[in-house]
Amino acid sequence: MKVLTHNDCDSKESHELPQSFPHQAPNGYEYRAIQFKRSVISIWTVYQRGFVYNDHSPSYCIWGFYDTKTGKYHAPINSTKVGDIVDVKSTTPYTAMPLHLNPLQYALYA
């Protein structure tokens, strides 16, 4: 996982979250949308309290990607590679990566 610093994200062009983005940020988090490519926005979760290893600076973690031309969301392979298209309804507030649950896990967690 690539950890972005506050300076990394501030030096890039910020955008508004897409109107179709369904999630509210969890407690202590916020979302930040940053230009990734010409027609792709990367969406990041930002944990404001930080951790000891980064001197309590905000911590950034990739949520996923949004293609502005097609209006589709993509799961991240990592913070620099766009993955497969995902149904935004099957994502969580923490990640666009699909959950692969067996039937029992699905009954308990979904």
C-alpha positions in Angstrom: 0.0 0.0 0.0 1.3 3.4 -0.9 1.0 5.9 1.8 0.5 9.5 0.6 1.5 12.4 2.6 -0.4 15.6 3.1 2.0 17.3 0.7 1.5 14.7 -2.0 -2.2 15.3 -2.2 -2.0 19.0 -1.8 0.3 19.3 -4.8 -2.3 17.5 -7.1 -5.5 19.0 -8.5 -8.5 18.2 -6.3 -12.0 17.6 -7.5 -15.4 17.2 -6.0 -16.7 13.7 -5.4 -18.9 12.4 -8.2 -22.6 13.1 -7.6 -23.3 9.3 -7.9 -20.9 8.5 -5.0 -23.2 6.8 -2.5 -21.1 6.7 0.7 -20.7 9.0 3.7 -17.3 9.1 5.2 -16.9 6.9 8.4 -16.2 8.7 11.7 -12.8 10.3 11.7 -12.4 10.0 7.9 -13.1 12.1 4.9 -12.9 11.5 1.2 -10.6 13.4 -1.2 -10.9 13.2 -5.0 -7.7 13.8 -6.9 -7.1 14.0 -10.7 -5.4 10.7 -11.7 -5.5 10.8 -15.5 -7.3 13.1 -17.9 -10.6 11.3 -17.5 -10.0 9.4 -14.3 -10.3 10.6 -10.7 -8.8 8.7 -7.8 -10.9 8.7 -4.6 -9.0 8.5 -1.3 -10.0 7.9 2.3 -8.2 10.3 4.6 -7.9 9.3 8.3 -7.4 12.6 10.1 -5.9 11.4 13.4 -3.0 9.7 11.7 -0.7 7.1 13.3 2.5 7.0 15.3 4.6 6.0 12.3 3.7 9.1 10.4 3.8 11.6 13.3 0.0 11.7 13.5 -0.3 13.3 10.1 -3.4 12.5 8.1 -3.2 9.0 6.4 -4.3 8.5 2.9 -5.6 5.2 1.5 -6.9 4.6 -2.0 -10.7 3.9 -2.1 -11.0 3.4 -5.9 -11.2 5.2 -9.2 -14.0 7.0 -11.1 -14.0 7.3 -14.9 -15.6 10.7 -15.8 -16.2 9.7 -19.4 -18.0 6.5 -18.8 -19.4 7.3 -15.3 -18.1 3.9 -14.0 -16.3 3.1 -10.8 -13.2 0.9 -10.7 -11.6 -1.1 -7.9 -8.0 -0.3 -7.3 -5.2 -2.9 -8.1 -3.0 -0.5 -6.1 -2.8 3.3 -5.8 -1.3 3.6 -9.3 -3.3 1.0 -11.3 -7.0 1.1 -12.2 -8.7 -2.3 -11.8 -12.0 -3.8 -12.9 -15.3 -2.0 -13.1 -17.4 -2.5 -10.0 -21.0 -1.9 -9.1 -20.9 1.0 -6.7 -23.7 -0.6 -4.7 -21.4 -3.5 -3.8 -18.7 -1.3 -2.5 -18.1 -0.2 1.2 -17.3 3.2 2.6 -13.7 2.0 3.0 -12.9 0.5 -0.4 -14.2 -0.3 -3.9 -12.5 -3.7 -3.8 -15.1 -6.4 -4.1 -15.7 -8.7 -1.2 -15.5 -12.4 -2.0 -17.7 -13.9 0.7 -19.0 -17.5 0.9 -22.7 -17.9 1.7 -22.2 -18.0 5.4 -20.1 -14.9 5.5 -22.5 -13.2 3.2 -25.4 -13.9 5.6 -23.3 -12.6 8.6 -21.6 -9.6 7.1 -23.6 -8.3 4.1 
